[in-house]
Amino acid sequence: MTTPSQENRRPLKSRGTAWAKALAAKAAAAGVTPDLISAASVAFAILGAALFMGSGIVVGPWRALALIGAGACIQLRLLCNLMDGMVAVEYRRGSSAGPIWNELPDRVADALFLVGAGYGAYSSGLEVGAVAGWLCAWLAALTAYIRELGRGLGLPADFSGPMAKPHRMAALTLTCVIAALEPLWGWNGPALLIGLSVIALGTAATAVRRTRTLAKRLAVRTPDL
């Protein structure tokens, strides 16, 4: 990715931690490019989606392992998202194709994880799970579109929640843990569906909030004539 402007950089507390700085320094020293890190995030998303879908057709410990593995893939994807920006900005390793790598892999990874989780619920016998997964993916893309629409109009990027990308992925990771444990109380799939429903509602609220914020910013910038 290219070096993004600070106003288009998602505020993350983890960026200032010692471990993140050390890992970014090692990646830069090893010659790993931000674009390659971004591509790796999609690879983790593909694996995570496969594990989600596989969780619906295996039982017992294998199902729990698949779900925990999917949760681990989510966190590795977020780690890639953190590292590509740090290597690009702090070590100035961005490329001319950076804007593409900054956005497109995120949209693909979001869809893979959310749709994969939906089909995991579907394979467990909950047909509405697939619909929930696709709905979450569409809403995730919508929130990103509203943010980029604002930027295209010359306004600062809006990373507000309540279900921005880090929040969605945190909620989905927690869903993985709960779903892995749900056989203890006799469930097989509902946890994934419930988690996706929460994500869908929160992401819809995020889209509404960002749209309202965008409208207010435009009203301030361009008073009624």
Phi, psi and omega in degrees: 000155174284171178285112183281156175291154183298327182287345177253019180251123182299128179289120182227124179295327182297339181296333182266003181283154183295320183293323181292318179296319180294319180293319178296320179297319179293320180296316180295318180296329180279357179081016178286127183273152176302323180296322178293321178296319178298320178296323179297327179297325178289323178298317177295324179293320178298315179296317180298317178298318179297320179293320176301310183294323178293332181297337181278351183240004174241165183228169175065216182300329181295322178295315179298318180296320179298318181290318177295322176297320177297319177297321178296321178297323177300314181292325177292324175299316180294325177297318176299318179299324178289314186290322184297321179292319181293317179294322181292317186275303185292330183245007173050053181251017183293161180238171180294334179271008184308314180302327178291312181291338180286328186249312188300314179300326178297317181295319180294314182296317177304310183297318182298312181295313186290316178292321177300318177296322178298318179286337173295318176292321179300316181292339178277001177109001180256092187299330181291346180301320179297320178296318180297319179297313179294324178296316178299318180297318179295317180294323177298316178295324180296317180297321178294321179298317180297319177300313181289331175298316177299318178296320179297335178269008176087017181255159178297151178295137180255109181257019185293158178262206023276355183226058172288176186309310180299324179291319178300315183289327175294317179296321181289325176296315177299322177299320178301315182296314180296318180295326178293332183265347189299334176300339180297332177246020170088012179265160175207077179123325184303328181299319177297316181294318179296316179300315179295325178295319177296317179297318180298314180296316180293322180289323175298318178297323178296317179298317178296315181298315181294324178295317179295319178297318179299316180298319180294319179296320179292324179295322179290321182285326183233084181301156178303134181272000000 
